[in-house]
Amino acid sequence: MMIFISSFFAKRLGPKVASFITTISIFALIPILLGFSYTHYYTTLIPLIPIYCAVFFYIASNKINILAVILCVIMAFPLANYFVQSESNIVHYSKKLYSQNHPAKTSDVYSDIYYSAKQLSSRIPDEDKDSVYCYDISATWLLQADIMPCFKIFILQEWWSEMYPEFGRQINQMMLEKQPKWVVIHNIDIVNSKQFMNIINNNYELVDEYSYDRLYKLKTQ
């Protein structure tokens, strides 16, 4: 819509303003068009709100004709929809936050994460929680377990290693040099790195497990 407006009113708005609107519209839409349909991606459209308003008042301050009125009405729809969605989103994420912290004993993914974090993290002493490495574990698990990652690559390791093999090499190097005292692995059957699994099998022992999550402890020398 903003790209259409900037193109249609290029002469009246000026080439610089039209180019600015077009550029910011494109960059705001890129995360939405190329990413997953997460609702919070739409916050990238917030900078467009003052631009909508500026164009609206510019049109309103000039000669009013039927085209300008129709255009202003069309421009109002995305804004109205944005604020309507904001209310429902607040309710949705409030319920989601509550359910994550007060899960029912069901088999849904959030309750599994909650009980996995509760059970496995209880085996880790507080003084060791700065030396825990989680492999392919959900970020929600880390939050529930109140554990700060001990290495910069702490989620989606399989995906990152496939896309950028250097990340896999950095993880293996860290495991050899830093040797975290505890390692949590989600679904060990899909770990592709043979070197990583050799490190786990040789240097760590299985302590506990919950569903697909396994907790390993560094073997005493």
Secondary structure, DSSP 8 states (H G I E B T S, - for coil): -HHHHHHHTHHHH-HHHHHHHHHHHHHHHHHHHHS---GGGGGGGTTHHHHHHHHHHHHHHS---HHHHHHHHHHHHHHHHHHHHHHHHHHHHHHHHHHHHS--SSSSHHHHHHHHHHHHHTTS-GGGTTSEEEES--HHHHHHHT---SSS--S-HHHHHHH-HHHHHHHHHHHHHT--SEEEEE-GGG---HHHHHHHHHHEEEEEEETTEEEEEE---
